[in-house]
Amino acid sequence: MKQIINAFVNMPSPVKVIVVGAGSRGQTYSDFASIHPDRMQVVGIADPRPFARRKLQERYKVADEDTFDDWHCMAKREKFADAVFICTPDRLHKDPAVALAKKGYHILLEKPMAFLCFCLQVTEEDCTEITETCIQSGVMLVVCHVLRYDPTIRKIKELIDSGAIGDIIHIQHLEPVGFYHFAHSFVRGNWRNEAESSFALLAKSCHDLDLIHHWAGGRRCIKVSSFGSLSHFRRENKPPGAANRCLDCSVESDCPYSAKKIYLDRVKMGLTRWPVSVICSTSIPDIESVTEALKTGPYGRCVYECDNDVCSNQVVNMEFEGGLTASFTMVAFTEELCLRKTNICGSRGELSYNGHELRVFDFLTQTSTKYEVDMNVPGCFSKAGHGVADYHLVDSFISAVASGDPLLIQSGAKETLASHRLVFEAERARLESRVVLCGTNCV
């Protein structure tokens, strides 16, 4: 009996977390507390939207005095948690990250690290300030490059490091965004406009350049070029007779990007998770609330009449030290949704991943080996787009905070800053129509 009592007394207490930004990502990451209440506890919430704030407050029984409509008010309080999840819009990442790191909170920060403010230099300086503040404050920083935590991605890295395909010669990587995902997020949604969010390569594909940088294994990128533009989703491509809103449109039935198809038809089938859940900011999504959102909100607009300006297709070519080359393609117009495809060519073999199957072809034996990984995770994480990776990201962060071991983190401050800088150099190459010679910071 004494041993049982001692074991109970010595059990670590849950990591206490404040969620800053109670939208889709904040709700997803906080789900970890529902699955593992013995490891994580949500003790504070900050969000200006009453419905989103109240929804999370009720779920985790957070006291009124620990619930805020402005993160600044929370930051004025004495530190009352171990860590914060910063899941605010892109343009609101830097200030809470810096302020709360100075208060001693460990930081889980949604990507990208900082907001594009009309020039790449400003963003890079903001990212550097976040990184340096966390280091100087002695707190851990995890940036949500969730794909690094995906079991398949980790297996790819393990195979590379083991020498399974010899020396890495070339990496080809494709991100198929998905036709309706792009219309939802990058034509009608929060990431449609550079002045309000950031350029597409940072907002959508910093994951992917981070993976290429990760797989390159510490080799510095020395040259980068990039090409891309906004295709199709322009006013000149609006069909004759089309209305400004899908619910009023006489040609809606012939449009694959119809808001009626993407949202209303889904909710009629009982499908109320993403993307439907995003468009109703003040109520639970149902037929009435979704219909009203499409009548009056941004997600009911014709895709040819929006204020979008981010690239719908972009390629990035890179040369790393030692002759390693890499190419990345992002394209909106695909059936598959963010199901990345990767080919890595080595001196002794070729690794390929088509989004479903991972295999290595050995040049010496001329045989292929298939690799399977465990993609099972608890709760509702597996139902999200990259939910498996989301789960492992939060799991690693909470474990790191609980144990004080930053080595459990796969996407810490310095490596994230380096891969963000590669994204900035690639976008600079596209904007200036030239090959950019990268500085020593892209490592």
Disulfide bonds with the S-S distance in Angstrom:
none
